[in-house]
Amino acid sequence: MKRSFVALPDYMIGEDVYQKASVILKKYGQTAVIIGGKTAMAAAAEKLIKELNGIDVLGQVWFGGDSTYENVDMLTANETVKKADMILAMGGGKCCDTCKVTAERLEKPLFTFPTISSNCAPCTALAIMYNADGSFKNNFYSSRPPVCVFINDQIIAEAPIKYLQAGIGDALSKEPEVALALRNVKLDQNLMVGKCLCGACSEPLLQFGEEAMKSCEAKKTSEALQEVALCIIISTGLVSNMTVCPEFYYNTNLAHCFYYGATIFPVSHKYLHGFLVAYGVLVLLDYDGQTEMRDRVLRFYKNTGLPMTLAEVGLREENLPFLIDKATKVPGWHVEGYDLSADKFKDAILHIDALGKAMN
């Protein structure tokens, strides 16, 4: 076996999840601290506190704005955080990732309360850490993922639609990246389950994505929004928990390599993670010759406003040598038994740009 211990999170979804949270939280202590983004806590913290019976929330602490070790140091030194029995992470992916490292260092149970549906961070043991300038630093591997994920889909429906768009773009990377990563790998039970689960990650997005975005525009939840939120936060997160750990890394490759390469440019910091990954999905499909799926995803992007050209993510052709130099030095630039070529990667990036321009 490649690893003998696997932990997976519990999760629940619905407009009433905050009312149900106390039953689970009480098993882990009597005091908690909410660590979150400023906007997230303004939208949801008081709603949660009002429903927590038997749990004393000692305070609300801003996570610092980015998932950096400097912000982790700030949180681990915070007296309110140190006193609490458990940590409640409230916000998006960078908040959740910062809280994972904080909870690991302080040996406290972590629970996540996503207020947007932009990635699978609320569900995973992996934290993506950045340098102070916003560029990618490294991966941090928690010993286990958050204990439970509480998805209030009405709060997600009320969030700006760009976060749902980004979540769809990020989640669309899971199936092609993991399927490619495991294509030539001898599969044990752990990886076989991960590979099977990844097959459930693209179709719900392509089937329900447009309707879910209409729900978000109307600020009302729906079956479509629930299906998309569960796919973005949970389905892809479960795949990550099965396919990435300190012993191996089969979770990401070409789509995220494009993203990590783009992070060296300050202009990229204006775009949410999922928008850049979304372009990388098209690059992966083109690189791998999956033309039918590539064209289907392109049509989907045209209908949902996801990027199909370099200009739509603030990049130009002259940026590519530097982007590719960074992309080839991150953990995802390796696929067992599969040739990765920087030149072919560049050709795929430019080919997608040309296809996208032709469709606009």
Secondary structure in CASP SS format (residue, H / E / C, confidence):
PFRMAT SS
TARGET T0000
AUTHOR 0000-0000-0000
METHOD secondary structure of the structure
MODEL  1
M C 1.00
K C 1.00
R C 1.00
S C 1.00
F C 1.00
V C 1.00
A C 1.00
L C 1.00
P C 1.00
D E 1.00
Y E 1.00
M E 1.00
I E 1.00
G C 1.00
E C 1.00
D C 1.00
V H 1.00
Y H 1.00
Q H 1.00
K H 1.00
A H 1.00
S H 1.00
V H 1.00
I H 1.00
L H 1.00
K H 1.00
K H 1.00
Y H 1.00
G C 1.00
Q C 1.00
T E 1.00
A E 1.00
V E 1.00
I E 1.00
I E 1.00
G E 1.00
G C 1.00
K H 1.00
T H 1.00
A H 1.00
M H 1.00
A H 1.00
A H 1.00
A H 1.00
A H 1.00
E H 1.00
K H 1.00
L H 1.00
I H 1.00
K H 1.00
E H 1.00
L C 1.00
N C 1.00
G C 1.00
I C 1.00
D E 1.00
V E 1.00
L E 1.00
G E 1.00
Q E 1.00
V E 1.00
W E 1.00
F C 1.00
G C 1.00
G C 1.00
D C 1.00
S C 1.00
T C 1.00
Y H 1.00
E H 1.00
N H 1.00
V H 1.00
D H 1.00
M H 1.00
L H 1.00
T H 1.00
A C 1.00
N C 1.00
E H 1.00
T H 1.00
V H 1.00
K H 1.00
K H 1.00
A C 1.00
D C 1.00
M E 1.00
I E 1.00
L E 1.00
A E 1.00
M E 1.00
G E 1.00
G C 1.00
G H 1.00
K H 1.00
C H 1.00
C H 1.00
D H 1.00
T H 1.00
C H 1.00
K H 1.00
V H 1.00
T H 1.00
A H 1.00
E H 1.00
R H 1.00
L H 1.00
E C 1.00
K C 1.00
P C 1.00
L E 1.00
F E 1.00
T E 1.00
F E 1.00
P E 1.00
T C 1.00
I C 1.00
S C 1.00
S C 1.00
N C 1.00
C C 1.00
A H 1.00
P H 1.00
C H 1.00
T C 1.00
A C 1.00
L E 1.00
A E 1.00
I E 1.00
M E 1.00
Y E 1.00
N C 1.00
A C 1.00
D C 1.00
G C 1.00
S C 1.00
F E 1.00
K E 1.00
N E 1.00
N E 1.00
F E 1.00
Y E 1.00
S C 1.00
S C 1.00
R C 1.00
P C 1.00
P C 1.00
V C 1.00
C E 1.00
V E 1.00
F E 1.00
I E 1.00
N C 1.00
D H 1.00
Q H 1.00
I H 1.00
I H 1.00
A H 1.00
E H 1.00
A C 1.00
P C 1.00
I H 1.00
K H 1.00
Y H 1.00
L H 1.00
Q H 1.00
A H 1.00
G H 1.00
I H 1.00
G H 1.00
D H 1.00
A H 1.00
L C 1.00
S C 1.00
K H 1.00
E H 1.00
P H 1.00
E H 1.00
V H 1.00
A H 1.00
L H 1.00
A H 1.00
L C 1.00
R C 1.00
N C 1.00
V C 1.00
K C 1.00
L C 1.00
D C 1.00
Q H 1.00
N H 1.00
L H 1.00
M H 1.00
V H 1.00
G H 1.00
K H 1.00
C H 1.00
L H 1.00
C H 1.00
G C 1.00
A C 1.00
C C 1.00
S C 1.00
E H 1.00
P H 1.00
L H 1.00
L H 1.00
Q H 1.00
F H 1.00
G H 1.00
E H 1.00
E H 1.00
A H 1.00
M H 1.00
K H 1.00
S H 1.00
C H 1.00
E H 1.00
A C 1.00
K C 1.00
K C 1.00
T C 1.00
S C 1.00
E H 1.00
A H 1.00
L H 1.00
Q H 1.00
E H 1.00
V H 1.00
A H 1.00
L H 1.00
C H 1.00
I H 1.00
I H 1.00
I H 1.00
S H 1.00
T H 1.00
G H 1.00
L H 1.00
V H 1.00
S H 1.00
N H 1.00
M H 1.00
T H 1.00
V E 1.00
C E 1.00
P C 1.00
E C 1.00
F E 1.00
Y E 1.00
Y C 1.00
N C 1.00
T C 1.00
N C 1.00
L H 1.00
A H 1.00
H H 1.00
C H 1.00
F H 1.00
Y H 1.00
Y H 1.00
G H 1.00
A H 1.00
T C 1.00
I C 1.00
F C 1.00
P H 1.00
V H 1.00
S H 1.00
H H 1.00
K H 1.00
Y C 1.00
L C 1.00
H H 1.00
G H 1.00
F H 1.00
L H 1.00
V H 1.00
A H 1.00
Y H 1.00
G H 1.00
V H 1.00
L H 1.00
V H 1.00
L H 1.00
L H 1.00
D H 1.00
Y H 1.00
D C 1.00
G C 1.00
Q C 1.00
T H 1.00
E H 1.00
M H 1.00
R H 1.00
D H 1.00
R H 1.00
V H 1.00
L H 1.00
R H 1.00
F H 1.00
Y H 1.00
K H 1.00
N H 1.00
T H 1.00
G C 1.00
L C 1.00
P C 1.00
M C 1.00
T C 1.00
L H 1.00
A H 1.00
E H 1.00
V H 1.00
G C 1.00
L C 1.00
R C 1.00
E H 1.00
E H 1.00
N H 1.00
L H 1.00
P H 1.00
F H 1.00
L H 1.00
I H 1.00
D H 1.00
K H 1.00
A H 1.00
T C 1.00
K C 1.00
V C 1.00
P C 1.00
G C 1.00
W C 1.00
H C 1.00
V C 1.00
E C 1.00
G C 1.00
Y C 1.00
D C 1.00
L C 1.00
S C 1.00
A H 1.00
D H 1.00
K H 1.00
F H 1.00
K H 1.00
D H 1.00
A H 1.00
I H 1.00
L H 1.00
H H 1.00
I H 1.00
D H 1.00
A H 1.00
L H 1.00
G H 1.00
K H 1.00
A H 1.00
M H 1.00
N C 1.00
END
